[in-house]
Amino acid sequence: MTKPFALVGALSCALALSACGDSEEDAATEAEIPAEVAASAATFVNAGIYRSTTAQGSGVVVSLLGDGTYTITNGGEQAEAGIWQDSDTGVCLTAEGGFSESCFAIAPGEEPNTRLITDPAGTTSNYTFEG
């Protein structure tokens, strides 16, 4: 789980060093940055705020932040936090202290600014989306 954070940290250091140097020797070139690090700094396609209401009437908010972290609140209380990444069909979440990821399919909803999210068990829910 620390690997994504280490990669982002390495990229940040490389960018900071290239910004501080005046000579060509000091500047990190694109060829010097490992492909894995460069890929981890890519823009997240599904970043944004997703809101829904459970069958019991409590509000659920899933915040997928641009830094690769997420939080889930249910009824105003934080239920989970961790890291996330885009997948071919949606997003995969790994909770803090978790060892496995849970992947969710995301598709456009019927209404503007809505998304249909299908959980690993196959249950699909409608969410509003602010991205």
DADAPE-V294103 format. One record per residue. N is the residue number from 1. RES is the residue in one letter. PHI is phi in radians with two decimals (none if undefined). NEAR is the number of other ideal C-beta (glycine too) atoms within 8 Angstrom. D_FIRST is the distance of its C-alpha to the first C-alpha in Angstrom with 2 decimals. Layout:
n->N res->RES phi->PHI near->NEAR d_first->D_FIRST
n->N res->RES phi->PHI near->NEAR d_first->D_FIRST
This chain:
n->1 res->M phi->none near->7 d_first->0.00
n->2 res->T phi->-1.37 near->5 d_first->3.78
n->3 res->K phi->-1.01 near->6 d_first->5.44
n->4 res->P phi->-1.05 near->11 d_first->6.59
n->5 res->F phi->-1.19 near->9 d_first->7.74
n->6 res->A phi->-1.14 near->8 d_first->9.34
n->7 res->L phi->-1.15 near->11 d_first->10.94
n->8 res->V phi->-1.11 near->12 d_first->12.32
n->9 res->G phi->-1.10 near->8 d_first->13.53
n->10 res->A phi->-1.12 near->10 d_first->15.20
n->11 res->L phi->-1.14 near->13 d_first->16.85
n->12 res->S phi->-1.06 near->8 d_first->18.05
n->13 res->C phi->-1.10 near->8 d_first->19.58
n->14 res->A phi->-1.09 near->12 d_first->21.24
n->15 res->L phi->-1.20 near->9 d_first->22.69
n->16 res->A phi->-1.13 near->8 d_first->23.89
n->17 res->L phi->-1.14 near->11 d_first->25.60
n->18 res->S phi->-1.23 near->10 d_first->27.26
n->19 res->A phi->-1.32 near->6 d_first->28.54
n->20 res->C phi->-1.46 near->6 d_first->30.07
n->21 res->G phi->-1.43 near->9 d_first->31.92
n->22 res->D phi->-1.72 near->3 d_first->35.41
n->23 res->S phi->-1.72 near->6 d_first->35.87
n->24 res->E phi->-1.14 near->4 d_first->34.56
n->25 res->E phi->-1.12 near->5 d_first->33.15
n->26 res->D phi->-1.38 near->9 d_first->30.79
n->27 res->A phi->-1.38 near->9 d_first->29.46
n->28 res->A phi->-1.37 near->8 d_first->26.33
n->29 res->T phi->-1.60 near->6 d_first->27.38
n->30 res->E phi->-1.03 near->5 d_first->25.50
n->31 res->A phi->-1.19 near->4 d_first->25.97
n->32 res->E phi->-1.44 near->6 d_first->24.20
n->33 res->I phi->-1.58 near->11 d_first->20.91
n->34 res->P phi->-0.96 near->6 d_first->18.83
n->35 res->A phi->-1.00 near->6 d_first->18.73
n->36 res->E phi->-1.11 near->7 d_first->14.95
n->37 res->V phi->-1.22 near->12 d_first->14.80
n->38 res->A phi->-1.08 near->11 d_first->17.74
n->39 res->A phi->-1.16 near->7 d_first->16.40
n->40 res->S phi->-1.23 near->11 d_first->13.28
n->41 res->A phi->-1.62 near->7 d_first->15.95
n->42 res->A phi->-1.14 near->6 d_first->18.00
n->43 res->T phi->-1.17 near->5 d_first->19.40
n->44 res->F phi->-1.45 near->11 d_first->17.90
n->45 res->V phi->-1.18 near->5 d_first->20.81
n->46 res->N phi->-1.69 near->10 d_first->20.16
n->47 res->A phi->-1.07 near->9 d_first->19.36
n->48 res->G phi->2.69 near->8 d_first->21.81
n->49 res->I phi->-1.93 near->10 d_first->23.00
n->50 res->Y phi->-1.99 near->13 d_first->23.87
n->51 res->R phi->-2.20 near->10 d_first->26.43
n->52 res->S phi->-2.65 near->11 d_first->28.07
n->53 res->T phi->-2.22 near->6 d_first->30.09
n->54 res->T phi->-1.28 near->9 d_first->29.64
n->55 res->A phi->-1.07 near->3 d_first->32.68
n->56 res->Q phi->-1.47 near->4 d_first->33.18
n->57 res->G phi->1.63 near->5 d_first->33.50
n->58 res->S phi->-1.55 near->8 d_first->30.46
n->59 res->G phi->-1.39 near->11 d_first->28.71
n->60 res->V phi->-2.01 near->11 d_first->25.13
n->61 res->V phi->-2.20 near->10 d_first->23.32
n->62 res->V phi->-1.93 near->11 d_first->20.06
n->63 res->S phi->-1.88 near->10 d_first->19.04
n->64 res->L phi->-1.75 near->12 d_first->16.85
n->65 res->L phi->-1.49 near->9 d_first->16.79
n->66 res->G phi->-1.15 near->6 d_first->17.23
n->67 res->D phi->-1.61 near->5 d_first->14.41
n->68 res->G phi->1.57 near->11 d_first->11.81
n->69 res->T phi->-1.86 near->9 d_first->11.60
n->70 res->Y phi->-2.52 near->13 d_first->13.76
n->71 res->T phi->-2.38 near->11 d_first->15.99
n->72 res->I phi->-2.20 near->12 d_first->18.38
n->73 res->T phi->-2.00 near->12 d_first->21.63
n->74 res->N phi->-2.31 near->10 d_first->24.33
n->75 res->G phi->1.12 near->6 d_first->27.77
n->76 res->G phi->1.50 near->5 d_first->26.66
n->77 res->E phi->-1.84 near->6 d_first->24.18
n->78 res->Q phi->-1.16 near->7 d_first->20.43
n->79 res->A phi->-1.76 near->6 d_first->19.20
n->80 res->E phi->-2.86 near->10 d_first->15.47
n->81 res->A phi->-2.61 near->9 d_first->12.89
n->82 res->G phi->2.99 near->11 d_first->9.36
n->83 res->I phi->-2.02 near->11 d_first->8.25
n->84 res->W phi->-2.47 near->12 d_first->10.53
n->85 res->Q phi->-2.62 near->9 d_first->12.03
n->86 res->D phi->-1.21 near->7 d_first->15.58
n->87 res->S phi->-2.20 near->8 d_first->16.75
n->88 res->D phi->-1.08 near->2 d_first->20.29
n->89 res->T phi->-1.99 near->6 d_first->21.61
n->90 res->G phi->3.03 near->13 d_first->19.61
n->91 res->V phi->-2.41 near->12 d_first->16.05
n->92 res->C phi->-2.14 near->11 d_first->13.00
n->93 res->L phi->-1.95 near->13 d_first->11.19
n->94 res->T phi->-2.22 near->11 d_first->8.16
n->95 res->A phi->-1.19 near->8 d_first->9.45
n->96 res->E phi->-0.96 near->6 d_first->8.41
n->97 res->G phi->1.36 near->3 d_first->8.25
n->98 res->G phi->-1.49 near->9 d_first->8.26
n->99 res->F phi->-1.96 near->2 d_first->7.76
n->100 res->S phi->-2.32 near->5 d_first->9.55
n->101 res->E phi->-1.79 near->7 d_first->10.31
n->102 res->S phi->-2.03 near->9 d_first->13.80
n->103 res->C phi->-1.86 near->11 d_first->15.75
n->104 res->F phi->-2.18 near->12 d_first->18.80
n->105 res->A phi->-1.47 near->8 d_first->21.76
n->106 res->I phi->-2.18 near->11 d_first->23.32
n->107 res->A phi->-2.36 near->8 d_first->26.95
n->108 res->P phi->-1.04 near->5 d_first->29.62
n->109 res->G phi->-1.48 near->10 d_first->31.70
n->110 res->E phi->-1.30 near->3 d_first->35.49
n->111 res->E phi->-1.69 near->5 d_first->35.96
n->112 res->P phi->-1.03 near->3 d_first->34.95
n->113 res->N phi->1.04 near->6 d_first->31.58
n->114 res->T phi->-2.18 near->12 d_first->30.42
n->115 res->R phi->-2.37 near->12 d_first->27.72
n->116 res->L phi->-1.74 near->12 d_first->27.67
n->117 res->I phi->-2.00 near->13 d_first->24.29
n->118 res->T phi->-1.89 near->11 d_first->24.09
n->119 res->D phi->-1.42 near->10 d_first->21.60
n->120 res->P phi->-1.02 near->6 d_first->20.48
n->121 res->A phi->-1.45 near->4 d_first->23.71
n->122 res->G phi->1.68 near->6 d_first->25.84
n->123 res->T phi->-1.45 near->6 d_first->26.97
n->124 res->T phi->-1.83 near->8 d_first->27.63
n->125 res->S phi->-2.22 near->8 d_first->27.99
n->126 res->N phi->-1.64 near->8 d_first->29.48
n->127 res->Y phi->-2.22 near->13 d_first->27.73
n->128 res->T phi->-1.40 near->9 d_first->29.18
n->129 res->F phi->-2.30 near->11 d_first->27.17
n->130 res->E phi->-2.13 near->7 d_first->27.23
n->131 res->G phi->-2.29 near->6 d_first->25.51
